[in-house]
Amino acid sequence: MSRKYKFNDNNQLYFVSFAVINWLDLFIRKEYKDEIVNSLKYCIEKKNLEIIDAIVIA
């Protein structure tokens, strides 16, 4: 995903997908999972991010 990609219309839904290099297992330790979850919670609370659905495959 390009770092220049922007969400310009706040009235639209967007599908976002992420992958990691070499399929590194990000959730091998609870601390890693917690960091991602806490980052999403921060964006929800402070930046008005709305997450309709999320799937985490580990």
C-alpha positions in Angstrom: 0.0 0.0 0.0 1.4 3.4 -0.9 2.2 5.8 1.8 0.7 8.5 -0.3 -2.8 6.9 -0.4 -5.3 9.2 1.3 -8.9 8.7 2.4 -10.5 12.0 1.2 -14.3 11.3 1.5 -15.3 10.7 5.1 -18.8 9.6 4.0 -17.5 6.6 2.1 -16.5 3.1 3.3 -13.0 1.9 2.5 -11.5 -1.6 2.4 -7.9 -1.7 3.7 -5.7 -4.7 3.6 -2.2 -5.1 5.0 0.5 -7.7 4.6 3.9 -8.0 6.1 7.2 -8.7 4.5 8.0 -12.5 4.4 4.8 -13.2 6.2 6.4 -12.5 9.6 4.1 -13.6 12.4 3.3 -10.4 14.2 1.3 -12.2 16.9 4.0 -14.5 18.2 4.0 -12.6 21.4 1.0 -11.1 23.2 2.8 -7.7 23.5 2.9 -7.4 19.7 -0.8 -8.0 19.4 -1.5 -5.6 22.2 0.5 -2.9 20.5 -1.6 -3.2 17.3 -4.9 -3.3 19.2 -3.9 -0.3 21.3 -2.9 1.7 18.2 -6.3 1.0 16.7 -8.1 1.9 19.9 -6.2 5.2 20.0 -7.2 6.0 16.4 -10.8 5.2 17.3 -10.9 7.4 20.3 -8.6 10.3 19.2 -9.0 10.4 15.4 -12.6 9.3 15.0 -11.7 6.1 13.1 -14.6 3.8 12.6 -13.9 0.1 12.2 -16.9 -1.8 11.0 -15.2 -5.2 10.9 -11.8 -6.5 11.4 -10.1 -9.9 10.8 -6.8 -10.8 12.1 -5.2 -14.0 10.8 -2.3 -15.4 12.8 
